[in-house]
Amino acid sequence: MEQSVLEVDEAVREFSNNSTNPNPLNLSSWKFPQVKLEKLDIGTIIRNLRNQNLPGDIHYVHLSELLIDRLYFSILNSIRFVTMLTSVASDGDFSRLSTPADMGPDGDYLTLSIVNPLCGDTKILSTNMAVVIKHLQILLSDLETVVHQLVARYRKFDLVSRGLEENNQG
């Protein structure tokens, strides 16, 4: 289980570092709210847990909580990424890919600083995991809508451009 938690942490950090937003999320950890998600040193925490000689079931619970924390980190990164994609795709301003949406702390809530292009509202989501996952689901649905709109525009443009080509050849 320790290796799994370390591998998930590595994958989440890689996703976070490879996203188009160079800024950290600057949000608190789920397991350790006094520490920022990016600052949490999972390797050190696991070594400290191992050195405490905790009973196996207690050790497993702590590892499970670390796994939840890393998955929470992944979901928040996904929310930021999907929000940025939806915004960029809906208005066609691809130059913003280098400066996408960011999220900042607001008490027990996270406020997305970017306005949702489909409804015009600034999203506020709870640190409750179920609410965060539901919010991601809504954002993915919004992104799907925008992608369908882009495909429809492309098809219409393609038909128009083909018609112009046929007229120019005839």
NORLIN-V765737 format. One line per field, one symbol per residue. ss: DSSP state (~ for helix, > for strand, _ for the rest). phi: phi as a letter, one per 30 degrees, with the letter a starting at -180 (. if undefined). burial: + if it has 24 or more other C-alpha atoms within 12 Angstrom, else -. A space follows every 10 residues. Layout:
# NORLIN-V765737
ss=???
phi=???
burial=???
This chain:
# NORLIN-V765737
ss=_~~~~~~~~~ ~~~~~~~~__ _______>__ _____>~~~_ _~~~~~~~~~ ~____~~~~~ ~~~~~~~~~~ ~~~~~~~~~~ ~~~~~~~~~~ ~__~~~~~__ __>>>>__>> >>>>>_____ _>>>>>__~~ ~~~~~~~~~~ ~~~~~~~~~~ ~~~~~~~~~~ ~~~~~~~~~_
phi=.edddddded dddddddcdd cddddhcddd dbedcdeddd cdeddddddd ddhdeedded dddddddedd deeddddddd dddddddddd cicdddddbd ebbbdbidbc cddcddddbi cddbbddded dddddddddd dedddddddd dddddddddd dddddddddc
burial=-+--++-+++ -++-++--++ +--+++++++ +-----++-+ -+---+---- ---------- -++-++++++ ++++++++++ ++++++++++ ------+--+ ++++-----+ ++++++++-- --+++-+-+- -++-++--++ -++--+---- ---------- ----------
